[in-house]
């Protein structure tokens, strides 16, 4: 089969991935359809597509047609997208911790413009080439990729990459306390060390699969300065409380964006913008 035909079929699958998933569940027919589909569009196939809708509309991403539909539709983590649009302005600096394939880095790069800077932190080795190619395809020279894990203290850490078969687009790798047969050594950097040689961030988005508290512990100077806005993913009620308590200890006001994300601003900044009505995110 020619490359052009495979590309066409991959795009077709991306456009109709939900239908394909439904057909796979049909007895007998589904199994046959699955085998044919894997032969026509082998696992690992990726196709270039413009984000179709939403705040990131028009950005280019190279996607797995079976799992990339939410990126293509611009439907992932809408509250986080809205927070970036609300708080990022031309010339600002954005840190994307857990950049994955670059969806939020690309959106932020468009918002801050060529006069701004974006630093995309991604420790997962398999995702780095995809992140770099998405940045290049969109022509954003003001994005810098940092192939390190953001940690409490700088130094080598043990990182367990995600299973590429179960999460080809989602970057679900995790930091582990000890080396195992599935971990790889990765450089770690604390934000307080990173900002010694790079511009301080105006906004930080943090999605690190449970390592968010450790990341904040390595950002004491940033927190004390109270000049940075944080958008943080939380993973449980207990995790959310720990994140919020640490932020509030440094004078931040925390509000919930949705069930999985909180927004933290300095108490003075938050009161100016919300009339002092910000709710404690962990009061459930």
C-alpha positions in Angstrom: 0.0 0.0 0.0 1.3 3.4 -0.9 2.1 6.1 1.7 -0.6 8.4 0.3 -3.3 5.8 0.7 -2.1 4.9 4.3 -2.2 8.6 5.2 -5.7 8.9 3.8 -6.9 5.8 5.8 -5.3 7.2 8.9 -7.1 10.5 8.5 -10.3 8.6 7.9 -9.8 6.6 11.1 -9.0 9.8 13.1 -12.2 11.4 11.9 -14.3 8.3 12.7 -12.4 6.8 15.7 -15.6 6.6 17.8 -17.4 4.7 15.1 -14.4 2.3 14.7 -14.4 1.7 18.5 -18.1 0.9 18.4 -17.7 -1.5 15.5 -14.9 -3.4 17.3 -17.4 -4.3 20.0 -19.8 -6.0 17.5 -19.5 -9.8 18.0 -17.6 -11.6 15.2 -17.6 -8.7 12.9 -15.7 -6.5 15.3 -12.8 -8.9 15.6 -12.5 -9.2 11.8 -12.7 -5.4 11.4 -10.0 -4.9 14.0 -7.6 -7.2 12.2 -8.3 -5.5 8.9 -7.9 -2.1 10.4 -4.5 -3.0 12.0 -3.3 -4.3 8.6 -4.4 -1.1 6.8 -3.3 1.3 9.5 -0.6 -0.4 11.6 -0.1 0.5 15.2 2.3 3.4 15.5 1.0 5.1 12.4 0.6 8.9 12.9 -0.9 11.5 10.7 -0.6 15.3 10.6 -3.8 17.1 11.4 -4.9 20.6 12.3 -6.8 21.1 15.6 -10.4 21.4 14.3 -12.2 23.3 17.1 -11.7 25.2 20.3 -9.1 27.6 21.6 -6.2 25.7 19.9 -7.9 25.6 16.5 -5.5 25.7 13.6 -2.5 24.3 15.4 -0.8 21.3 13.8 -0.2 18.0 15.6 1.0 14.6 14.4 -1.4 12.2 16.0 -2.1 8.5 16.5 -5.4 8.2 14.6 -6.8 5.7 17.2 -6.1 7.8 20.3 -5.6 11.4 19.2 -9.2 12.4 18.6 -9.5 14.6 21.7 -6.4 16.6 20.6 -7.7 16.9 17.1 -11.0 18.2 18.3 -9.3 20.6 20.7 -11.5 19.1 23.5 -8.8 18.1 26.1 -8.9 19.9 29.5 -11.0 22.8 28.4 -10.7 24.6 31.8 -6.9 24.6 31.5 -7.1 26.0 28.0 -9.4 28.7 29.2 -7.1 29.6 32.1 -4.1 30.0 29.7 -6.1 32.2 27.4 -7.2 34.3 30.4 -3.8 34.8 31.9 -1.2 34.6 29.2 -0.3 37.8 27.2 2.3 38.7 24.5 5.8 38.8 26.0 5.1 36.5 28.9 7.0 33.4 30.0 5.2 30.0 30.3 6.5 26.8 31.8 4.7 23.6 30.7 5.6 20.9 33.1 4.6 17.6 31.6 4.4 18.9 28.1 3.5 15.6 26.5 3.3 16.1 22.7 3.0 19.8 23.1 -0.7 20.7 23.0 -0.5 23.3 25.8 3.0 24.5 24.8 1.8 25.2 21.3 -1.3 27.1 22.6 0.8 29.1 25.0 3.4 29.9 22.3 0.6 31.4 20.2 -0.7 33.4 23.1 2.7 34.8 24.3 3.8 35.5 20.7 7.4 35.7 19.4 8.3 38.2 22.2 7.4 35.6 24.8 9.0 32.3 25.9 7.7 28.8 26.5 9.7 26.1 28.3 8.3 22.6 27.6 9.5 20.1 30.3 9.0 16.5 29.2 11.1 13.6 30.7 9.6 10.7 28.7 12.2 9.8 26.1 9.7 8.4 23.6 7.7 11.7 23.6 10.5 14.1 23.1 10.8 13.5 19.3 7.1 14.0 18.9 7.1 17.2 20.9 10.0 18.5 18.8 8.3 17.7 15.5 5.1 19.3 16.6 6.9 22.5 17.6 8.8 22.6 14.3 5.7 22.0 12.2 4.1 25.1 13.8 7.2 27.2 13.4 7.4 28.3 17.0 11.1 29.2 17.6 10.3 30.6 21.0 9.6 27.2 22.6 12.5 25.6 24.3 12.2 21.8 25.1 13.7 20.7 28.4 14.1 16.9 28.4 14.2 16.7 32.2 11.8 15.8 35.0 10.9 18.7 37.3 11.6 17.5 40.8 12.1 18.6 44.4 15.9 18.6 44.1 18.0 18.6 41.0 19.8 15.3 40.1 19.3 12.0 38.4 15.9 10.3 39.1 14.3 7.0 38.2 11.6 7.4 35.6 9.1 4.7 34.5 7.9 5.4 30.9 4.3 4.7 30.0 3.4 1.7 28.1 3.3 3.0 24.5 0.5 0.5 23.6 -1.8 1.7 26.3 -1.0 5.5 26.2 0.6 6.5 22.9 -0.6 10.1 23.3 -1.1 10.6 27.0 2.4 10.5 28.5 1.5 8.7 31.7 5.1 8.0 32.8 6.0 8.4 36.5 8.9 9.1 38.8 9.8 6.2 41.0 11.8 6.2 44.2 13.9 3.2 43.3 15.3 1.7 40.1 13.4 -1.3 38.7 13.6 -3.3 35.5 11.1 -0.8 33.9 12.7 2.5 34.9 15.3 4.6 33.1 17.6 7.2 34.5 16.5 10.7 33.7 17.9 14.1 34.7 15.8 16.0 37.2 15.7 19.7 37.9 14.2 21.8 40.6 12.4 25.0 39.5 14.4 27.1 41.9 17.6 25.9 40.2 16.2 26.3 36.7 15.2 29.9 37.2 18.8 30.8 38.1 19.7 30.7 34.5 16.3 31.2 32.7 13.5 33.7 32.7 11.1 33.4 35.6 7.7 32.1 34.6 4.5 34.2 34.6 2.4 31.1 34.4 3.2 27.4 35.2 1.1 24.5 34.1 1.9 21.4 36.1 0.7 17.9 35.1 3.2 15.4 36.5 1.2 12.3 37.3 1.3 12.8 41.1 4.6 14.5 41.5 3.1 18.0 41.8 3.7 18.4 45.5 7.4 17.5 45.1 7.6 20.0 42.2 6.2 22.8 44.4 8.7 21.9 47.2 11.4 22.5 44.7 10.0 25.9 43.8 10.2 27.7 47.2 11.8 30.9 45.7 9.0 31.1 43.1 6.3 30.6 45.7 7.8 33.2 48.1 8.0 35.8 45.3 4.2 35.2 44.6 4.5 36.5 41.1 3.7 33.3 39.2 0.3 31.8 38.5 0.1 28.0 38.8 -2.4 25.7 37.0 -2.0 22.3 38.6 -3.6 18.9 38.0 -4.7 17.0 41.1 -5.3 13.3 41.3 -7.3 12.7 44.4 -8.9 14.6 47.3 -5.9 13.9 49.5 -3.5 15.0 46.8 -5.5 18.2 46.2 -5.4 19.1 49.9 -1.7 18.7 50.0 -1.2 20.9 46.9 -3.6 23.6 48.2 -2.1 23.6 51.7 1.4 24.1 50.4 0.3 26.9 48.1 -1.7 28.6 50.8 1.3 28.5 53.2 3.1 30.8 50.7 0.2 33.3 50.4 -1.6 31.9 47.4 -5.3 31.8 46.9 -6.5 28.6 45.2 -9.6 28.1 43.2 -10.9 25.0 41.4 -11.0 25.1 37.6 -12.7 21.7 37.3 -12.7 18.3 39.1 -9.0 17.7 38.2 -7.4 21.1 38.1 -6.8 24.1 40.4 -5.6 27.6 39.8 -3.3 29.4 42.3 -2.6 33.1 42.4 -1.1 35.3 45.1 -3.8 36.4 47.5 -3.5 40.1 46.5 -3.6 39.3 42.8 -6.6 37.0 43.2 -8.6 39.5 45.3 -8.1 42.2 42.6 -9.5 39.9 39.9 -12.2 38.0 41.8 -13.4 40.5 44.4 -12.0 38.3 47.2 -14.6 35.6 46.5 -12.1 32.8 45.7 -13.1 29.5 47.2 -10.7 27.1 48.9 -10.3 24.4 46.2 -10.1 21.6 48.7 -13.3 22.3 50.5 -15.5 19.5 49.2 
